[in-house]
C-alpha cells in the first residue's frame, strides 16, 4: 500500500468521523420513548404571578409613555396585568373542557415569578420611591386580587394547573432603582405600580454581570416562596427573557430544578452574530447528550394570540405545528404567555381563551397532555408518575411491560403504552413528579 493510499484511507476515516460527530451534535436528545405514537402535548405559559406591567387601566393616565421606553416591548404587553381570580377560573374551564385520550384534562404549566417590588400608594410624589420587597402569595396594594389564590388552588385540584418556576423578579431591581433616581417620570410610574422603565426589556435577571451569591440567594428566596404557596418544590424552570448561562444551570440543578425549558431560545452575549449562533447550536446539542442531571426541552409550537390579533389564525398555525411535531417524533410543546389570558382589554383575554379552546377542540381525544417533568422522566426512563387530585397518573410509554417506582417505594407494573390512575396511598404529599 502506497503512502498516497494510506493518506486517502485516513482522510476517508476522518470524514466518516466528522460526519458521525455532526450527526451526534445536531441530533436530538436520546429518549426511551417513541414520541410519534405518544402524541404528547405540553402547554407552557410564562409570567404568571408577575406584578406588571400595569395594575389598572387608570394607572397610565398623564404619564409620558415614550419616556418609559414602551416601544421596547410588544404593544400587547403595555396593558398586560397580574391575573385575577376570574381570569384563572375562566382559563381553567377552557382547559377542563379539553380531554386527552387517557381521559385526563388538558393541563397548563404556568411558570411563576415569585417576587415583587412596590412603593406605598400614599407615597410623596416628589420623593424618591422607597421600594419594599415581597413574595407571593403576598401582593402589593396596587395589585390586590381578592380570591386569586383560591382560584389557583381550585385549578390545581382540577388537574388543569401545574405550576413551575420562572424567576424572582424578571428584571434586575438595581436597574429599576437607578432609572427611578434619574427620571421623575419613571419614578411616578413606579409609584403607580407600573413595571416599565428605560431599558427594562434588556434588564436580565440572570445576566452574568450580577454576583453569583446574589443570584443564588434570590433563587433560594424564590424557591422557598414557591414551596410555601404550592406545597411542593418546582422541578422545571424557564429563565426570564430566555437569558441565562451554564453557571445558572448549575444553580438550578443543585436546587432540584432538573428540567430546563426553551433551550433553543436561549439568549447570551456569547451567542450573538453568525459565529455565536453556531457556538450556541453546538453547545446546545452537546449539553443534551452529555448532561446527566438536566433535561432540556424546546418549544416547537406558538399560541400567542395577543401578538397575532387573530384567534383563528393563531389556532390554525398552532394545530399545524402540533401535528408537525408529532410527525417528527417530538412532544408538541406549546408556548402561550400569560398576556394572552390576563389583560386590561377583556377582548384580548377572550381571544386568547377562544384560541386555546379551539386548539384543544381540534385535538380532542388525540393527545396525551403532559407536564415537563413527565416528558423528562419518560425520556430518561420510559415511565413517569404525576400527582393529580384523584391519585397518581402513572405512564409507561415504552414497548415493554415495566415497573414504575411510586412515592414510598411502591411498585406498579404497567403494560406497554399504558397510562393508569392509581391510589396515592402511602405517597409523600409534597412530591409531584418522579420516575
VOGU-3710 file (C-alpha; in Angstrom, 3 decimals, decimal comma):
1> xxxxxxxxxx> 0,000/0,000/0,000  1,409/3,333/-1,023  1,694/6,414/1,135  -0,952/8,067/-1,027  -3,383/5,192/-0,436  -2,753/5,314/3,312  -3,335/9,063/3,333  -6,542/8,629/1,337  -7,755/5,981/3,764  -7,025/8,170/6,757
11> xxxxxxxxxx> -8,809/11,072/5,102  -11,845/8,874/4,487  -11,865/7,748/8,110  -11,580/11,349/9,242  -14,514/12,316/7,030  -16,626/9,494/8,443  -15,698/10,521/11,987  -16,592/14,118/11,225  -19,968/13,121/9,790  -20,684/10,937/12,794
21> xxxxxxxxxx> -19,741/13,837/15,045  -22,047/16,193/13,179  -24,860/13,664/13,398  -24,251/13,350/17,117  -24,083/17,069/17,715  -27,053/18,032/15,561  -29,221/15,110/16,554  -31,806/15,241/19,275  -31,550/14,014/22,818  -31,596/10,262/23,411
31> xxxxxxxxxx> -35,012/9,037/24,573  -36,509/5,726/25,649  -39,868/6,787/24,220  -41,051/6,828/20,629  -42,902/10,136/20,676  -44,709/9,579/17,361  -47,449/7,286/18,686  -47,415/9,084/22,056  -48,757/12,313/20,501  -47,841/14,292/23,607
41> xxxxxxxxxx> -48,790/17,934/24,219  -47,242/20,183/26,870  -48,582/23,732/27,359  -46,046/26,110/28,920  -47,032/29,648/29,914  -44,666/32,294/31,291  -45,069/35,383/33,519  -47,757/34,205/35,944  -47,537/35,978/39,284  -45,628/38,918/37,756
51> xxxxxxxxxx> -46,930/42,161/39,254  -46,772/44,058/35,992  -46,770/45,592/33,595  -49,746/47,751/34,587  -52,057/47,260/37,594  -55,125/49,021/36,171  -56,167/50,993/33,102  -56,198/54,259/35,058  -52,534/53,901/36,058  -51,253/55,164/32,702
61> xxxxxxxxxx> -53,200/58,443/32,757  -50,979/61,508/32,452  -47,712/59,605/32,038  -45,178/60,137/29,263  -45,305/56,623/27,818  -42,480/57,300/25,373  -40,238/58,105/28,316  -40,950/54,685/29,775  -39,465/53,011/26,680  -42,723/51,281/25,901
71> xxxxxxxxxx> -41,521/50,900/22,323  -39,054/48,253/23,513  -41,794/45,742/24,272  -44,568/44,294/22,083  -47,609/46,572/22,102  -49,821/43,836/23,552  -47,772/43,843/26,738  -48,456/47,513/27,511  -51,792/46,519/29,086  -50,642/43,184/30,436
81> xxxxxxxxxx> -51,543/42,789/34,089  -51,452/40,410/37,018  -54,094/37,726/36,649  -57,143/37,792/38,901  -59,449/35,042/40,144  -61,823/35,437/37,205  -59,006/35,086/34,655  -57,720/31,908/36,310  -61,198/30,390/36,652  -62,113/31,168/33,041
91> xxxxxxxxxx> -58,896/29,650/31,728  -59,284/26,601/33,972  -62,727/25,996/32,477  -61,273/26,028/28,958  -58,590/23,530/29,965  -61,076/21,244/31,713  -63,126/21,036/28,514  -60,153/19,663/26,569  -59,663/15,934/27,053  -56,767/13,680/26,192
101> xxxxxxxxxx> -57,120/10,117/25,012  -56,422/8,855/28,535  -59,465/10,758/29,793  -57,437/13,413/31,603  -57,957/17,146/31,027  -55,575/19,484/29,282  -53,057/20,846/31,772  -51,403/24,259/31,736  -47,921/24,700/33,171  -47,889/28,314/34,425
111> xxxxxxxxxx> -44,337/29,447/35,165  -44,356/31,812/38,144  -42,436/34,964/39,021  -42,376/34,804/42,808  -41,203/38,275/43,922  -42,272/41,895/43,629  -41,185/45,430/44,464  -43,660/48,106/45,471  -43,915/51,580/46,934  -46,718/52,723/49,281
121> xxxxxxxxxx> -49,703/54,057/47,357  -49,720/57,183/49,532  -46,027/57,928/48,872  -44,994/61,550/48,332  -44,939/62,081/44,539  -41,936/64,405/44,888  -39,872/61,945/46,912  -37,607/59,187/45,664  -39,593/55,912/45,583  -38,805/53,689/48,545
131> xxxxxxxxxx> -39,346/50,141/47,433  -40,211/47,257/49,665  -39,695/43,665/48,603  -42,239/40,898/48,871  -43,034/37,430/47,606  -46,179/35,590/46,606  -48,783/34,892/47,890  -48,469/38,424/49,272  -49,272/41,166/46,768  -48,636/44,931/46,649
141> xxxxxxxxxx> -51,677/47,118/47,235  -51,806/48,267/43,613  -52,176/44,644/42,524  -54,764/43,491/45,064  -56,513/40,424/43,653  -59,175/39,105/46,058  -59,786/35,375/45,671  -56,818/34,793/43,360  -55,162/32,034/45,350  -58,442/30,214/45,957
151> xxxxxxxxxx> -58,988/30,165/42,181  -55,447/28,842/41,663  -55,976/26,134/44,297  -59,216/25,114/42,589  -57,453/24,889/39,214  -54,672/22,766/40,727  -57,277/20,490/42,328  -58,987/20,134/38,940  -55,687/18,852/37,460  -55,528/21,648/34,872
161> xxxxxxxxxx> -52,886/23,826/36,607  -49,357/22,574/37,296  -47,130/25,494/38,400  -43,394/25,611/37,740  -40,645/28,196/38,317  -39,806/31,285/36,251  -37,808/33,618/38,496  -37,928/36,063/41,381  -38,136/39,493/39,667  -37,974/39,108/35,858
171> xxxxxxxxxx> -35,546/42,072/35,831  -32,660/43,479/37,870  -34,005/45,502/40,825  -30,977/47,807/40,830  -31,730/48,782/37,218  -35,192/49,901/38,250  -33,863/51,805/41,259  -31,345/53,659/39,085  -33,966/54,522/36,468  -36,223/55,997/39,161
181> xxxxxxxxxx> -33,345/58,054/40,562  -32,617/59,616/37,180  -36,111/60,180/35,775  -39,087/61,667/37,620  -41,490/60,190/35,053  -40,156/56,692/35,740  -40,398/57,304/39,483  -44,012/58,396/39,070  -44,755/55,235/37,097  -43,176/53,095/39,814
191> xxxxxxxxxx> -45,339/54,718/42,486  -48,370/53,718/40,412  -47,195/50,114/40,226  -46,155/50,275/36,580  -43,331/47,890/35,760  -41,785/49,792/32,865  -38,565/51,784/32,822  -35,925/52,680/30,205  -34,019/49,525/29,377  -36,465/47,247/31,185
201> xxxxxxxxxx> -36,646/44,915/28,191  -32,861/44,377/28,494  -32,731/44,173/32,290  -31,950/40,469/32,552  -32,392/38,918/35,976  -29,833/36,228/35,093  -27,129/38,263/33,386  -23,550/37,195/34,096  -22,658/40,626/35,478  -24,655/40,024/38,644
211> xxxxxxxxxx> -22,733/38,483/41,575  -23,420/34,769/41,734  -24,064/34,810/45,518  -26,808/37,398/44,929  -28,388/35,282/42,212  -28,136/32,164/44,385  -29,783/33,938/47,320  -32,604/35,171/45,084  -33,118/31,651/43,761  -33,374/30,323/47,313
221> xxxxxxxxxx> -35,910/33,036/48,162  -37,993/32,281/45,092  -37,964/28,524/45,622  -38,924/28,902/49,272  -41,857/31,133/48,323  -42,912/28,666/45,627  -42,920/25,717/48,025  -44,842/27,730/50,592  -47,509/28,717/48,074  -47,939/25,489/46,125
231> xxxxxxxxxx> -46,985/22,845/48,689  -44,226/21,248/46,645  -40,828/22,043/45,167  -40,696/23,076/41,496  -38,734/20,874/39,117  -38,796/22,815/35,826  -37,566/26,320/35,069  -37,662/28,900/32,298  -35,231/31,805/32,595  -36,770/35,309/32,448
241> xxxxxxxxxx> -36,347/36,681/28,923  -34,657/33,354/28,000  -31,362/34,829/29,229  -29,047/32,542/31,215  -25,706/30,734/31,163  -24,155/27,492/32,370  -23,490/28,918/35,814  -27,229/29,391/36,288  -27,876/25,845/35,121  -25,560/24,595/37,848
251> xxxxxxxxxx> -27,510/26,598/40,439  -30,792/25,211/39,129  -29,521/21,649/39,061  -28,220/21,817/42,619  -31,561/23,274/43,759  -33,565/20,435/42,182  -34,659/22,259/39,026  -33,755/19,488/36,605  -35,844/20,430/33,551  -34,767/23,497/31,539
261> xxxxxxxxxx> -37,366/24,921/29,182  -36,809/26,543/25,807  -33,087/25,933/25,381  -33,306/26,754/21,672  -34,379/30,319/22,552  -31,507/30,897/24,985  -30,031/34,411/24,900  -26,483/35,235/25,912  -23,802/37,649/24,618  -21,665/34,661/23,572
271> xxxxxxxxxx> -24,418/33,579/21,184  -24,779/36,793/19,187  -23,894/37,026/15,500  -23,362/34,225/12,996  -20,458/32,608/14,838  -22,376/32,940/18,096  -25,342/31,088/16,629  -23,039/28,259/15,577  -21,498/28,102/19,059  -24,985/28,047/20,524
281> xxxxxxxxxx> -26,116/25,178/18,290  -23,030/23,115/19,104  -23,194/23,837/22,837  -26,914/23,118/22,936  -26,572/19,730/21,270  -23,502/18,675/23,230  -25,205/19,521/26,525  -28,236/17,481/25,560  -26,045/14,418/25,062  -23,588/14,909/27,902
291> xxxxxxxxxx> -25,706/16,359/30,725  -26,773/13,593/33,091  -28,836/15,581/35,592  -30,642/18,126/33,415  -33,239/17,577/30,711  -33,633/20,271/28,049  -36,990/20,818/26,351  -37,646/23,052/23,360  -40,867/24,788/22,437  -41,949/23,909/18,917
301> xxxxxxxxxx> -45,454/25,439/18,873  -46,555/29,046/19,497  -50,043/30,137/20,521  -49,591/33,873/21,029  -52,969/35,351/20,140  -52,313/38,716/21,795  -49,474/39,434/19,383  -51,150/37,993/16,285  -54,538/39,576/16,972  -56,496/36,867/15,146
311> xxxxxxxxxx> -57,614/33,829/17,195  -58,462/31,727/14,137  -55,029/32,271/12,587  -53,292/31,576/15,896  -55,224/28,333/16,336  -54,613/27,156/12,779  -50,870/27,782/12,982  -50,631/26,100/16,368  -52,520/22,989/15,287  -50,343/22,593/12,195
321> xxxxxxxxxx> -47,203/22,865/14,313  -48,525/20,373/16,870  -49,070/17,815/14,131  -45,715/18,594/12,566  -44,022/17,950/15,923  -45,784/14,606/16,191  -44,698/13,627/12,674  -41,109/14,485/13,599  -41,266/12,280/16,674  -41,302/15,137/19,202
331> xxxxxxxxxx> -43,635/16,099/22,022  -45,577/19,189/20,957  -44,510/21,840/23,480  -46,766/24,875/23,189  -45,653/28,373/24,200  -48,526/30,626/25,271  -47,696/33,570/27,556  -49,910/34,944/30,320  -50,589/38,103/28,294  -52,994/36,046/26,169
341> xxxxxxxxxx> -55,229/35,347/29,172  -54,745/38,213/31,656  -55,107/41,642/30,087  -56,699/45,001/30,821  -58,527/44,722/27,489  -61,141/41,985/28,063  -61,253/41,260/24,329  -57,585/40,213/24,323  -58,126/37,681/27,111  -61,322/36,452/25,479
351> xxxxxxxxxx> -59,496/35,925/22,182  -56,736/34,043/23,991  -59,173/31,653/25,629  -61,043/31,204/22,351  -57,850/30,290/20,506  -56,768/27,817/23,172  -60,241/26,292/23,341  -60,327/25,893/19,569  -56,912/24,217/19,588  -57,951/21,769/22,304
361> xxxxxxxxxx> -61,177/21,027/20,413  -59,257/20,374/17,193  -57,021/17,902/19,036  -59,830/16,426/21,156  -59,180/12,828/22,146  -55,837/12,549/20,353  -53,078/13,815/22,682  -51,644/12,809/25,985  -51,460/16,064/27,955  -48,199/16,001/29,899
371> xxxxxxxxxx> -46,050/18,280/32,035  -42,339/18,986/31,646  -41,493/16,625/34,483  -43,398/13,776/32,856  -41,694/14,306/29,498  -38,291/14,373/31,180  -38,925/11,206/33,189  -40,367/9,394/30,205  -37,413/10,372/28,021  -34,886/9,132/30,557
381> xxxxxxxxxx> -36,674/6,096/31,992  -39,658/5,320/29,806  -42,089/5,696/32,734  -43,428/8,537/34,867  -45,890/9,472/37,555  -47,560/12,754/38,437  -49,828/13,584/41,324  -53,416/14,514/40,491  -56,411/15,319/42,672  -57,595/11,700/42,417
391> xxxxxxxxxx> -54,282/9,905/42,898  -51,224/9,341/40,742  -51,266/9,398/36,957  -48,783/6,663/36,001  -47,482/6,088/32,486  -45,358/3,591/30,581  -44,682/4,742/27,030  -42,126/2,053/26,166  -42,771/-1,090/24,098  -42,489/-3,491/27,032
401> xxxxxxxxxx> -44,126/-4,138/30,389  -42,295/-2,108/33,038  -42,373/-1,370/36,747  -42,901/2,212/37,895  -41,469/3,262/41,252  -44,002/5,401/43,122  -43,572/7,535/46,250  -42,983/5,410/49,306  -41,058/2,945/47,093  -44,266/1,276/45,950
411> xxxxxxxxxx> -44,149/-0,570/42,647  -46,831/-0,757/39,997  -46,421/-2,695/36,753  -47,777/-1,197/33,541  -48,211/-2,774/30,155  -46,525/-1,242/27,133  -48,116/2,094/26,299  -50,374/2,055/29,346  -51,487/5,095/31,351  -53,350/4,499/34,582
421> xxxxxxxxxx> -54,669/6,375/37,596  -53,630/4,674/40,842  -54,182/5,406/44,507  -51,823/7,863/46,159  -51,999/5,930/49,449  -48,643/5,966/51,155  -47,254/8,710/48,925  -45,467/11,672/50,436  -47,786/14,590/49,756  -45,221/17,299/48,809
431> xxxxx> -43,869/15,342/45,828  -45,480/15,818/42,439  -43,400/14,021/39,824  -40,848/11,279/39,518  -39,631/8,090/37,972
//
